[in-house]
Every structure is written in C-alpha cells, then in structure tokens.
Amino acid sequence: MAVKMRLTRMGDKKSPFYRVVVIDSHKARDGQYVDLVGTYNPVNEELNIDAEKAKKWIACGVQPTETVRTLLVRTNVLEAKKTK
C-alpha cells in the first residue's frame, strides 16, 4: 500500500478549502483517508498543520505531494530542498 500525504478538496463552488490528509495513493482524491493532518484555506491564506502528526507520518515513510511539501516547508515541518 503506497501512502501519500495530499490535499482533499472541500468547500463550495469557487470557494475552495482543503484538508491535508494521509491517504492510499490508489484512492480517489476525496476518498476515505487514514489520518487528518491539517487544513489549508487558499482564499484567506490560512494554514493549520499538526507538526507532530506530520513528522510522525513522514518518519513512517509517507511521501508528501509537491503542493503539500511546499505547505510543510512554509510551516517549518520540513526543510526546503537545496538547489544547485
């Protein structure tokens, strides 16, 4: 089972709101998830991530998507990738 940390879309039409979740990569975008790690509201730029949960899942081998990785760097859960 390949598990990823990614966003699931919530909210109304033209008013998106996302949950940062740990989910099997073969499930649908808004399918049943394993654990809720945080929330992200791009309209208000609100970002709430449980750092302990995120670090625990990453230590277990969960791969965050690029968007989630950017959000984790923004909250100092992960370090930014060094580019050459």
PyMOL Python script that loads the backbone (N, CA, C, O; Angstrom):
from pymol import cmd

cmd.read_pdbstr("""\
ATOM      1  N   MET A   1       0.850  -1.179   0.000  1.00  0.00           N
ATOM      2  CA  MET A   1       0.000   0.000   0.000  1.00  0.00           C
ATOM      3  C   MET A   1       0.893   1.239   0.000  1.00  0.00           C
ATOM      4  O   MET A   1       1.609   1.487   0.970  1.00  0.00           O
ATOM      5  N   ALA A   2       0.854   2.016  -1.082  1.00  0.00           N
ATOM      6  CA  ALA A   2       1.603   3.265  -1.181  1.00  0.00           C
ATOM      7  C   ALA A   2       0.769   4.375  -0.561  1.00  0.00           C
ATOM      8  O   ALA A   2      -0.333   4.675  -1.021  1.00  0.00           O
ATOM      9  N   VAL A   3       1.305   4.973   0.481  1.00  0.00           N
ATOM     10  CA  VAL A   3       0.563   6.003   1.207  1.00  0.00           C
ATOM     11  C   VAL A   3       1.201   7.355   0.937  1.00  0.00           C
ATOM     12  O   VAL A   3       2.425   7.489   0.958  1.00  0.00           O
ATOM     13  N   LYS A   4       0.362   8.363   0.682  1.00  0.00           N
ATOM     14  CA  LYS A   4       0.835   9.716   0.406  1.00  0.00           C
ATOM     15  C   LYS A   4       0.136  10.714   1.313  1.00  0.00           C
ATOM     16  O   LYS A   4      -0.935  10.443   1.856  1.00  0.00           O
ATOM     17  N   MET A   5       0.761  11.869   1.465  1.00  0.00           N
ATOM     18  CA  MET A   5       0.148  12.991   2.163  1.00  0.00           C
ATOM     19  C   MET A   5      -0.245  13.989   1.074  1.00  0.00           C
ATOM     20  O   MET A   5       0.616  14.513   0.366  1.00  0.00           O
ATOM     21  N   ARG A   6      -1.545  14.247   0.943  1.00  0.00           N
ATOM     22  CA  ARG A   6      -2.010  15.123  -0.125  1.00  0.00           C
ATOM     23  C   ARG A   6      -3.230  15.918   0.316  1.00  0.00           C
ATOM     24  O   ARG A   6      -3.711  15.771   1.440  1.00  0.00           O
ATOM     25  N   LEU A   7      -3.728  16.770  -0.594  1.00  0.00           N
ATOM     26  CA  LEU A   7      -4.873  17.627  -0.301  1.00  0.00           C
ATOM     27  C   LEU A   7      -6.167  16.987  -0.787  1.00  0.00           C
ATOM     28  O   LEU A   7      -6.204  16.373  -1.852  1.00  0.00           O
ATOM     29  N   THR A   8      -7.229  17.136   0.004  1.00  0.00           N
ATOM     30  CA  THR A   8      -8.573  16.782  -0.454  1.00  0.00           C
ATOM     31  C   THR A   8      -9.389  18.061  -0.466  1.00  0.00           C
ATOM     32  O   THR A   8      -9.297  18.872   0.456  1.00  0.00           O
ATOM     33  N   ARG A   9     -10.188  18.243  -1.511  1.00  0.00           N
ATOM     34  CA  ARG A   9     -10.926  19.492  -1.672  1.00  0.00           C
ATOM     35  C   ARG A   9     -12.235  19.452  -0.905  1.00  0.00           C
ATOM     36  O   ARG A   9     -12.968  18.463  -0.941  1.00  0.00           O
ATOM     37  N   MET A  10     -12.510  20.537  -0.217  1.00  0.00           N
ATOM     38  CA  MET A  10     -13.763  20.730   0.494  1.00  0.00           C
ATOM     39  C   MET A  10     -14.297  22.100   0.069  1.00  0.00           C
ATOM     40  O   MET A  10     -13.738  22.728  -0.830  1.00  0.00           O
ATOM     41  N   GLY A  11     -15.350  22.557   0.694  1.00  0.00           N
ATOM     42  CA  GLY A  11     -15.863  23.893   0.421  1.00  0.00           C
ATOM     43  C   GLY A  11     -16.857  23.921  -0.719  1.00  0.00           C
ATOM     44  O   GLY A  11     -17.202  22.893  -1.300  1.00  0.00           O
ATOM     45  N   ASP A  12     -17.306  25.123  -1.021  1.00  0.00           N
ATOM     46  CA  ASP A  12     -18.308  25.335  -2.054  1.00  0.00           C
ATOM     47  C   ASP A  12     -17.656  25.651  -3.397  1.00  0.00           C
ATOM     48  O   ASP A  12     -16.435  25.753  -3.517  1.00  0.00           O
ATOM     49  N   LYS A  13     -18.508  25.800  -4.390  1.00  0.00           N
ATOM     50  CA  LYS A  13     -18.053  26.175  -5.717  1.00  0.00           C
ATOM     51  C   LYS A  13     -17.380  27.548  -5.653  1.00  0.00           C
ATOM     52  O   LYS A  13     -17.934  28.490  -5.087  1.00  0.00           O
ATOM     53  N   LYS A  14     -16.198  27.654  -6.226  1.00  0.00           N
ATOM     54  CA  LYS A  14     -15.401  28.882  -6.254  1.00  0.00           C
ATOM     55  C   LYS A  14     -14.990  29.369  -4.865  1.00  0.00           C
ATOM     56  O   LYS A  14     -14.588  30.522  -4.706  1.00  0.00           O
ATOM     57  N   SER A  15     -15.086  28.510  -3.874  1.00  0.00           N
ATOM     58  CA  SER A  15     -14.650  28.831  -2.515  1.00  0.00           C
ATOM     59  C   SER A  15     -13.948  27.600  -1.941  1.00  0.00           C
ATOM     60  O   SER A  15     -14.473  26.947  -1.038  1.00  0.00           O
ATOM     61  N   PRO A  16     -12.759  27.285  -2.466  1.00  0.00           N
ATOM     62  CA  PRO A  16     -12.101  26.045  -2.065  1.00  0.00           C
ATOM     63  C   PRO A  16     -11.550  26.087  -0.651  1.00  0.00           C
ATOM     64  O   PRO A  16     -11.190  27.141  -0.128  1.00  0.00           O
ATOM     65  N   PHE A  17     -11.497  24.923  -0.058  1.00  0.00           N
ATOM     66  CA  PHE A  17     -10.941  24.717   1.270  1.00  0.00           C
ATOM     67  C   PHE A  17     -10.367  23.308   1.237  1.00  0.00           C
ATOM     68  O   PHE A  17     -11.038  22.387   0.772  1.00  0.00           O
ATOM     69  N   TYR A  18      -9.165  23.122   1.711  1.00  0.00           N
ATOM     70  CA  TYR A  18      -8.511  21.822   1.583  1.00  0.00           C
ATOM     71  C   TYR A  18      -8.157  21.234   2.939  1.00  0.00           C
ATOM     72  O   TYR A  18      -7.878  21.959   3.894  1.00  0.00           O
ATOM     73  N   ARG A  19      -8.172  19.911   3.005  1.00  0.00           N
ATOM     74  CA  ARG A  19      -7.666  19.179   4.158  1.00  0.00           C
ATOM     75  C   ARG A  19      -6.368  18.508   3.738  1.00  0.00           C
ATOM     76  O   ARG A  19      -6.271  17.960   2.640  1.00  0.00           O
ATOM     77  N   VAL A  20      -5.374  18.554   4.612  1.00  0.00           N
ATOM     78  CA  VAL A  20      -4.126  17.834   4.378  1.00  0.00           C
ATOM     79  C   VAL A  20      -4.305  16.475   5.036  1.00  0.00           C
ATOM     80  O   VAL A  20      -4.438  16.386   6.257  1.00  0.00           O
ATOM     81  N   VAL A  21      -4.310  15.413   4.229  1.00  0.00           N
ATOM     82  CA  VAL A  21      -4.617  14.079   4.739  1.00  0.00           C
ATOM     83  C   VAL A  21      -3.558  13.065   4.318  1.00  0.00           C
ATOM     84  O   VAL A  21      -2.820  13.271   3.355  1.00  0.00           O
ATOM     85  N   VAL A  22      -3.505  11.969   5.067  1.00  0.00           N
ATOM     86  CA  VAL A  22      -2.698  10.806   4.710  1.00  0.00           C
ATOM     87  C   VAL A  22      -3.671   9.805   4.107  1.00  0.00           C
ATOM     88  O   VAL A  22      -4.658   9.429   4.739  1.00  0.00           O
ATOM     89  N   ILE A  23      -3.385   9.369   2.867  1.00  0.00           N
ATOM     90  CA  ILE A  23      -4.333   8.539   2.130  1.00  0.00           C
ATOM     91  C   ILE A  23      -3.576   7.564   1.222  1.00  0.00           C
ATOM     92  O   ILE A  23      -2.462   7.850   0.782  1.00  0.00           O
ATOM     93  N   ASP A  24      -4.186   6.427   0.951  1.00  0.00           N
ATOM     94  CA  ASP A  24      -3.637   5.471  -0.006  1.00  0.00           C
ATOM     95  C   ASP A  24      -3.626   6.135  -1.381  1.00  0.00           C
ATOM     96  O   ASP A  24      -4.627   6.722  -1.793  1.00  0.00           O
ATOM     97  N   SER A  25      -2.516   6.048  -2.086  1.00  0.00           N
ATOM     98  CA  SER A  25      -2.372   6.750  -3.363  1.00  0.00           C
ATOM     99  C   SER A  25      -3.314   6.227  -4.445  1.00  0.00           C
ATOM    100  O   SER A  25      -3.519   6.902  -5.454  1.00  0.00           O
ATOM    101  N   HIS A  26      -3.889   5.043  -4.257  1.00  0.00           N
ATOM    102  CA  HIS A  26      -4.803   4.481  -5.250  1.00  0.00           C
ATOM    103  C   HIS A  26      -6.251   4.919  -5.025  1.00  0.00           C
ATOM    104  O   HIS A  26      -7.113   4.646  -5.861  1.00  0.00           O
ATOM    105  N   LYS A  27      -6.522   5.582  -3.926  1.00  0.00           N
ATOM    106  CA  LYS A  27      -7.887   6.047  -3.635  1.00  0.00           C
ATOM    107  C   LYS A  27      -8.182   7.333  -4.397  1.00  0.00           C
ATOM    108  O   LYS A  27      -7.270   8.005  -4.877  1.00  0.00           O
ATOM    109  N   ALA A  28      -9.467   7.669  -4.503  1.00  0.00           N
ATOM    110  CA  ALA A  28      -9.892   8.897  -5.160  1.00  0.00           C
ATOM    111  C   ALA A  28      -9.424  10.115  -4.366  1.00  0.00           C
ATOM    112  O   ALA A  28      -9.113  10.010  -3.179  1.00  0.00           O
ATOM    113  N   ARG A  29      -9.377  11.258  -5.025  1.00  0.00           N
ATOM    114  CA  ARG A  29      -8.902  12.486  -4.381  1.00  0.00           C
ATOM    115  C   ARG A  29      -9.642  12.781  -3.087  1.00  0.00           C
ATOM    116  O   ARG A  29      -9.025  13.147  -2.087  1.00  0.00           O
ATOM    117  N   ASP A  30     -10.945  12.628  -3.100  1.00  0.00           N
ATOM    118  CA  ASP A  30     -11.750  12.916  -1.915  1.00  0.00           C
ATOM    119  C   ASP A  30     -12.209  11.640  -1.224  1.00  0.00           C
ATOM    120  O   ASP A  30     -13.221  11.643  -0.524  1.00  0.00           O
ATOM    121  N   GLY A  31     -11.477  10.554  -1.414  1.00  0.00           N
ATOM    122  CA  GLY A  31     -11.838   9.269  -0.825  1.00  0.00           C
ATOM    123  C   GLY A  31     -11.562   9.214   0.671  1.00  0.00           C
ATOM    124  O   GLY A  31     -11.140  10.194   1.284  1.00  0.00           O
ATOM    125  N   GLN A  32     -11.810   8.042   1.238  1.00  0.00           N
ATOM    126  CA  GLN A  32     -11.623   7.845   2.669  1.00  0.00           C
ATOM    127  C   GLN A  32     -10.134   7.884   3.002  1.00  0.00           C
ATOM    128  O   GLN A  32      -9.333   7.184   2.383  1.00  0.00           O
ATOM    129  N   TYR A  33      -9.774   8.702   3.976  1.00  0.00           N
ATOM    130  CA  TYR A  33      -8.367   8.872   4.322  1.00  0.00           C
ATOM    131  C   TYR A  33      -8.023   8.160   5.624  1.00  0.00           C
ATOM    132  O   TYR A  33      -8.906   7.771   6.388  1.00  0.00           O
ATOM    133  N   VAL A  34      -6.717   7.995   5.863  1.00  0.00           N
ATOM    134  CA  VAL A  34      -6.217   7.307   7.044  1.00  0.00           C
ATOM    135  C   VAL A  34      -6.162   8.259   8.231  1.00  0.00           C
ATOM    136  O   VAL A  34      -6.576   7.903   9.334  1.00  0.00           O
ATOM    137  N   ASP A  35      -5.645   9.485   8.007  1.00  0.00           N
ATOM    138  CA  ASP A  35      -5.476  10.444   9.095  1.00  0.00           C
ATOM    139  C   ASP A  35      -5.556  11.867   8.554  1.00  0.00           C
ATOM    140  O   ASP A  35      -5.107  12.144   7.442  1.00  0.00           O
ATOM    141  N   LEU A  36      -6.132  12.764   9.348  1.00  0.00           N
ATOM    142  CA  LEU A  36      -6.212  14.185   9.021  1.00  0.00           C
ATOM    143  C   LEU A  36      -5.041  14.889   9.693  1.00  0.00           C
ATOM    144  O   LEU A  36      -4.885  14.821  10.912  1.00  0.00           O
ATOM    145  N   VAL A  37      -4.216  15.567   8.892  1.00  0.00           N
ATOM    146  CA  VAL A  37      -3.013  16.216   9.411  1.00  0.00           C
ATOM    147  C   VAL A  37      -3.212  17.714   9.584  1.00  0.00           C
ATOM    148  O   VAL A  37      -2.619  18.307  10.485  1.00  0.00           O
ATOM    149  N   GLY A  38      -4.032  18.343   8.745  1.00  0.00           N
ATOM    150  CA  GLY A  38      -4.235  19.780   8.860  1.00  0.00           C
ATOM    151  C   GLY A  38      -5.230  20.291   7.843  1.00  0.00           C
ATOM    152  O   GLY A  38      -5.888  19.519   7.146  1.00  0.00           O
ATOM    153  N   THR A  39      -5.330  21.636   7.769  1.00  0.00           N
ATOM    154  CA  THR A  39      -6.238  22.285   6.833  1.00  0.00           C
ATOM    155  C   THR A  39      -5.515  23.438   6.150  1.00  0.00           C
ATOM    156  O   THR A  39      -4.542  23.980   6.675  1.00  0.00           O
ATOM    157  N   TYR A  40      -6.015  23.808   4.953  1.00  0.00           N
ATOM    158  CA  TYR A  40      -5.444  24.913   4.191  1.00  0.00           C
ATOM    159  C   TYR A  40      -6.569  25.638   3.472  1.00  0.00           C
ATOM    160  O   TYR A  40      -7.348  25.029   2.739  1.00  0.00           O
ATOM    161  N   ASN A  41      -6.645  26.956   3.691  1.00  0.00           N
ATOM    162  CA  ASN A  41      -7.634  27.791   3.031  1.00  0.00           C
ATOM    163  C   ASN A  41      -6.882  28.789   2.151  1.00  0.00           C
ATOM    164  O   ASN A  41      -6.344  29.767   2.670  1.00  0.00           O
ATOM    165  N   PRO A  42      -6.828  28.571   0.829  1.00  0.00           N
ATOM    166  CA  PRO A  42      -6.064  29.462  -0.041  1.00  0.00           C
ATOM    167  C   PRO A  42      -6.683  30.848  -0.198  1.00  0.00           C
ATOM    168  O   PRO A  42      -5.983  31.790  -0.571  1.00  0.00           O
ATOM    169  N   VAL A  43      -7.964  30.992   0.077  1.00  0.00           N
ATOM    170  CA  VAL A  43      -8.618  32.292  -0.052  1.00  0.00           C
ATOM    171  C   VAL A  43      -8.103  33.243   1.029  1.00  0.00           C
ATOM    172  O   VAL A  43      -7.757  34.388   0.739  1.00  0.00           O
ATOM    173  N   ASN A  44      -8.053  32.766   2.271  1.00  0.00           N
ATOM    174  CA  ASN A  44      -7.587  33.586   3.395  1.00  0.00           C
ATOM    175  C   ASN A  44      -6.121  33.359   3.722  1.00  0.00           C
ATOM    176  O   ASN A  44      -5.581  33.998   4.625  1.00  0.00           O
ATOM    177  N   GLU A  45      -5.468  32.450   2.993  1.00  0.00           N
ATOM    178  CA  GLU A  45      -4.087  32.052   3.270  1.00  0.00           C
ATOM    179  C   GLU A  45      -3.930  31.492   4.683  1.00  0.00           C
ATOM    180  O   GLU A  45      -2.887  31.680   5.310  1.00  0.00           O
ATOM    181  N   GLU A  46      -4.954  30.807   5.187  1.00  0.00           N
ATOM    182  CA  GLU A  46      -4.886  30.149   6.496  1.00  0.00           C
ATOM    183  C   GLU A  46      -4.302  28.761   6.321  1.00  0.00           C
ATOM    184  O   GLU A  46      -4.700  28.014   5.426  1.00  0.00           O
ATOM    185  N   LEU A  47      -3.350  28.420   7.187  1.00  0.00           N
ATOM    186  CA  LEU A  47      -2.712  27.116   7.129  1.00  0.00           C
ATOM    187  C   LEU A  47      -2.546  26.595   8.547  1.00  0.00           C
ATOM    188  O   LEU A  47      -1.849  27.203   9.359  1.00  0.00           O
ATOM    189  N   ASN A  48      -3.184  25.472   8.845  1.00  0.00           N
ATOM    190  CA  ASN A  48      -3.082  24.837  10.157  1.00  0.00           C
ATOM    191  C   ASN A  48      -2.637  23.399   9.950  1.00  0.00           C
ATOM    192  O   ASN A  48      -3.367  22.586   9.384  1.00  0.00           O
ATOM    193  N   ILE A  49      -1.418  23.091  10.420  1.00  0.00           N
ATOM    194  CA  ILE A  49      -0.886  21.733  10.291  1.00  0.00           C
ATOM    195  C   ILE A  49      -0.393  21.273  11.648  1.00  0.00           C
ATOM    196  O   ILE A  49       0.323  21.995  12.341  1.00  0.00           O
ATOM    197  N   ASP A  50      -0.785  20.061  12.020  1.00  0.00           N
ATOM    198  CA  ASP A  50      -0.300  19.444  13.256  1.00  0.00           C
ATOM    199  C   ASP A  50       1.103  18.917  12.961  1.00  0.00           C
ATOM    200  O   ASP A  50       1.261  17.874  12.327  1.00  0.00           O
ATOM    201  N   ALA A  51       2.118  19.645  13.426  1.00  0.00           N
ATOM    202  CA  ALA A  51       3.512  19.325  13.101  1.00  0.00           C
ATOM    203  C   ALA A  51       3.916  17.947  13.609  1.00  0.00           C
ATOM    204  O   ALA A  51       4.639  17.225  12.922  1.00  0.00           O
ATOM    205  N   GLU A  52       3.465  17.576  14.793  1.00  0.00           N
ATOM    206  CA  GLU A  52       3.835  16.272  15.351  1.00  0.00           C
ATOM    207  C   GLU A  52       3.296  15.128  14.499  1.00  0.00           C
ATOM    208  O   GLU A  52       4.010  14.164  14.223  1.00  0.00           O
ATOM    209  N   LYS A  53       2.017  15.240  14.079  1.00  0.00           N
ATOM    210  CA  LYS A  53       1.421  14.201  13.225  1.00  0.00           C
ATOM    211  C   LYS A  53       2.156  14.120  11.892  1.00  0.00           C
ATOM    212  O   LYS A  53       2.456  13.031  11.405  1.00  0.00           O
ATOM    213  N   ALA A  54       2.443  15.280  11.308  1.00  0.00           N
ATOM    214  CA  ALA A  54       3.113  15.303  10.008  1.00  0.00           C
ATOM    215  C   ALA A  54       4.493  14.657  10.098  1.00  0.00           C
ATOM    216  O   ALA A  54       4.856  13.853   9.239  1.00  0.00           O
ATOM    217  N   LYS A  55       5.258  14.998  11.121  1.00  0.00           N
ATOM    218  CA  LYS A  55       6.599  14.416  11.288  1.00  0.00           C
ATOM    219  C   LYS A  55       6.520  12.915  11.534  1.00  0.00           C
ATOM    220  O   LYS A  55       7.353  12.154  11.041  1.00  0.00           O
ATOM    221  N   LYS A  56       5.505  12.487  12.304  1.00  0.00           N
ATOM    222  CA  LYS A  56       5.334  11.054  12.579  1.00  0.00           C
ATOM    223  C   LYS A  56       5.083  10.286  11.287  1.00  0.00           C
ATOM    224  O   LYS A  56       5.690   9.240  11.060  1.00  0.00           O
ATOM    225  N   TRP A  57       4.194  10.796  10.440  1.00  0.00           N
ATOM    226  CA  TRP A  57       3.867  10.111   9.194  1.00  0.00           C
ATOM    227  C   TRP A  57       5.039  10.128   8.222  1.00  0.00           C
ATOM    228  O   TRP A  57       5.275   9.140   7.526  1.00  0.00           O
ATOM    229  N   ILE A  58       5.772  11.229   8.163  1.00  0.00           N
ATOM    230  CA  ILE A  58       6.931  11.295   7.272  1.00  0.00           C
ATOM    231  C   ILE A  58       8.002  10.314   7.740  1.00  0.00           C
ATOM    232  O   ILE A  58       8.674   9.693   6.917  1.00  0.00           O
ATOM    233  N   ALA A  59       8.165  10.171   9.063  1.00  0.00           N
ATOM    234  CA  ALA A  59       9.120   9.197   9.606  1.00  0.00           C
ATOM    235  C   ALA A  59       8.708   7.768   9.257  1.00  0.00           C
ATOM    236  O   ALA A  59       9.560   6.887   9.140  1.00  0.00           O
ATOM    237  N   CYS A  60       7.403   7.536   9.091  1.00  0.00           N
ATOM    238  CA  CYS A  60       6.904   6.205   8.720  1.00  0.00           C
ATOM    239  C   CYS A  60       7.042   5.932   7.222  1.00  0.00           C
ATOM    240  O   CYS A  60       6.757   4.821   6.775  1.00  0.00           O
ATOM    241  N   GLY A  61       7.471   6.921   6.439  1.00  0.00           N
ATOM    242  CA  GLY A  61       7.700   6.714   5.017  1.00  0.00           C
ATOM    243  C   GLY A  61       6.657   7.305   4.097  1.00  0.00           C
ATOM    244  O   GLY A  61       6.681   7.036   2.896  1.00  0.00           O
ATOM    245  N   VAL A  62       5.744   8.098   4.619  1.00  0.00           N
ATOM    246  CA  VAL A  62       4.718   8.724   3.783  1.00  0.00           C
ATOM    247  C   VAL A  62       5.367   9.807   2.921  1.00  0.00           C
ATOM    248  O   VAL A  62       6.139  10.625   3.422  1.00  0.00           O
ATOM    249  N   GLN A  63       5.050   9.810   1.622  1.00  0.00           N
ATOM    250  CA  GLN A  63       5.596  10.794   0.698  1.00  0.00           C
ATOM    251  C   GLN A  63       4.584  11.917   0.479  1.00  0.00           C
ATOM    252  O   GLN A  63       3.483  11.655  -0.004  1.00  0.00           O
ATOM    253  N   PRO A  64       4.929  13.167   0.823  1.00  0.00           N
ATOM    254  CA  PRO A  64       4.017  14.277   0.544  1.00  0.00           C
ATOM    255  C   PRO A  64       4.076  14.664  -0.936  1.00  0.00           C
ATOM    256  O   PRO A  64       5.119  14.526  -1.576  1.00  0.00           O
ATOM    257  N   THR A  65       2.964  15.142  -1.471  1.00  0.00           N
ATOM    258  CA  THR A  65       2.959  15.651  -2.839  1.00  0.00           C
ATOM    259  C   THR A  65       3.727  16.970  -2.854  1.00  0.00           C
ATOM    260  O   THR A  65       4.048  17.511  -1.796  1.00  0.00           O
ATOM    261  N   GLU A  66       4.022  17.489  -4.043  1.00  0.00           N
ATOM    262  CA  GLU A  66       4.790  18.737  -4.140  1.00  0.00           C
ATOM    263  C   GLU A  66       4.070  19.897  -3.458  1.00  0.00           C
ATOM    264  O   GLU A  66       4.704  20.704  -2.778  1.00  0.00           O
ATOM    265  N   THR A  67       2.759  19.989  -3.632  1.00  0.00           N
ATOM    266  CA  THR A  67       1.998  21.068  -3.006  1.00  0.00           C
ATOM    267  C   THR A  67       2.034  20.953  -1.495  1.00  0.00           C
ATOM    268  O   THR A  67       2.234  21.950  -0.802  1.00  0.00           O
ATOM    269  N   VAL A  68       1.843  19.756  -0.979  1.00  0.00           N
ATOM    270  CA  VAL A  68       1.873  19.551   0.470  1.00  0.00           C
ATOM    271  C   VAL A  68       3.285  19.792   0.996  1.00  0.00           C
ATOM    272  O   VAL A  68       3.454  20.343   2.084  1.00  0.00           O
ATOM    273  N   ARG A  69       4.297  19.386   0.237  1.00  0.00           N
ATOM    274  CA  ARG A  69       5.682  19.640   0.649  1.00  0.00           C
ATOM    275  C   ARG A  69       5.921  21.146   0.800  1.00  0.00           C
ATOM    276  O   ARG A  69       6.568  21.577   1.755  1.00  0.00           O
ATOM    277  N   THR A  70       5.404  21.941  -0.132  1.00  0.00           N
ATOM    278  CA  THR A  70       5.538  23.392  -0.054  1.00  0.00           C
ATOM    279  C   THR A  70       4.863  23.930   1.203  1.00  0.00           C
ATOM    280  O   THR A  70       5.407  24.808   1.872  1.00  0.00           O
ATOM    281  N   LEU A  71       3.684  23.409   1.526  1.00  0.00           N
ATOM    282  CA  LEU A  71       2.982  23.847   2.732  1.00  0.00           C
ATOM    283  C   LEU A  71       3.739  23.438   3.989  1.00  0.00           C
ATOM    284  O   LEU A  71       3.775  24.198   4.957  1.00  0.00           O
ATOM    285  N   LEU A  72       4.345  22.250   3.995  1.00  0.00           N
ATOM    286  CA  LEU A  72       5.115  21.793   5.150  1.00  0.00           C
ATOM    287  C   LEU A  72       6.379  22.629   5.334  1.00  0.00           C
ATOM    288  O   LEU A  72       6.793  22.884   6.465  1.00  0.00           O
ATOM    289  N   VAL A  73       6.988  23.055   4.238  1.00  0.00           N
ATOM    290  CA  VAL A  73       8.157  23.939   4.332  1.00  0.00           C
ATOM    291  C   VAL A  73       7.729  25.293   4.891  1.00  0.00           C
ATOM    292  O   VAL A  73       8.445  25.892   5.693  1.00  0.00           O
ATOM    293  N   ARG A  74       6.570  25.770   4.469  1.00  0.00           N
ATOM    294  CA  ARG A  74       6.068  27.060   4.942  1.00  0.00           C
ATOM    295  C   ARG A  74       5.824  27.055   6.454  1.00  0.00           C
ATOM    296  O   ARG A  74       5.977  28.088   7.107  1.00  0.00           O
ATOM    297  N   THR A  75       5.447  25.900   7.014  1.00  0.00           N
ATOM    298  CA  THR A  75       5.201  25.793   8.459  1.00  0.00           C
ATOM    299  C   THR A  75       6.410  25.246   9.211  1.00  0.00           C
ATOM    300  O   THR A  75       6.309  24.916  10.392  1.00  0.00           O
ATOM    301  N   ASN A  76       7.559  25.148   8.530  1.00  0.00           N
ATOM    302  CA  ASN A  76       8.826  24.690   9.127  1.00  0.00           C
ATOM    303  C   ASN A  76       8.780  23.252   9.634  1.00  0.00           C
ATOM    304  O   ASN A  76       9.522  22.904  10.553  1.00  0.00           O
ATOM    305  N   VAL A  77       7.935  22.420   9.063  1.00  0.00           N
ATOM    306  CA  VAL A  77       7.922  20.996   9.396  1.00  0.00           C
ATOM    307  C   VAL A  77       9.035  20.302   8.615  1.00  0.00           C
ATOM    308  O   VAL A  77       9.696  19.406   9.140  1.00  0.00           O
ATOM    309  N   LEU A  78       9.243  20.708   7.371  1.00  0.00           N
ATOM    310  CA  LEU A  78      10.319  20.184   6.525  1.00  0.00           C
ATOM    311  C   LEU A  78      11.253  21.321   6.140  1.00  0.00           C
ATOM    312  O   LEU A  78      10.879  22.493   6.172  1.00  0.00           O
ATOM    313  N   GLU A  79      12.481  20.950   5.774  1.00  0.00           N
ATOM    314  CA  GLU A  79      13.422  21.937   5.261  1.00  0.00           C
ATOM    315  C   GLU A  79      13.261  22.028   3.749  1.00  0.00           C
ATOM    316  O   GLU A  79      12.904  21.053   3.088  1.00  0.00           O
ATOM    317  N   ALA A  80      13.529  23.206   3.218  1.00  0.00           N
ATOM    318  CA  ALA A  80      13.428  23.407   1.778  1.00  0.00           C
ATOM    319  C   ALA A  80      14.510  22.610   1.068  1.00  0.00           C
ATOM    320  O   ALA A  80      15.603  22.417   1.600  1.00  0.00           O
ATOM    321  N   LYS A  81      14.197  22.149  -0.141  1.00  0.00           N
ATOM    322  CA  LYS A  81      15.184  21.424  -0.944  1.00  0.00           C
ATOM    323  C   LYS A  81      16.276  22.394  -1.377  1.00  0.00           C
ATOM    324  O   LYS A  81      16.000  23.530  -1.765  1.00  0.00           O
ATOM    325  N   LYS A  82      17.502  21.936  -1.305  1.00  0.00           N
ATOM    326  CA  LYS A  82      18.625  22.758  -1.753  1.00  0.00           C
ATOM    327  C   LYS A  82      18.799  22.539  -3.249  1.00  0.00           C
ATOM    328  O   LYS A  82      18.898  21.402  -3.711  1.00  0.00           O
ATOM    329  N   THR A  83      18.835  23.631  -4.001  1.00  0.00           N
ATOM    330  CA  THR A  83      19.040  23.529  -5.443  1.00  0.00           C
ATOM    331  C   THR A  83      20.464  23.947  -5.773  1.00  0.00           C
ATOM    332  O   THR A  83      21.039  24.817  -5.120  1.00  0.00           O
ATOM    333  N   LYS A  84      21.018  23.317  -6.788  1.00  0.00           N
ATOM    334  CA  LYS A  84      22.406  23.621  -7.166  1.00  0.00           C
ATOM    335  C   LYS A  84      22.455  24.683  -8.219  1.00  0.00           C
ATOM    336  O   LYS A  84      23.539  25.066  -8.659  1.00  0.00           O
TER     337      LYS A  84
END
""", "prot")
cmd.dss("prot")
cmd.show_as("cartoon", "prot")
cmd.util.cbc("prot")
cmd.orient("prot")
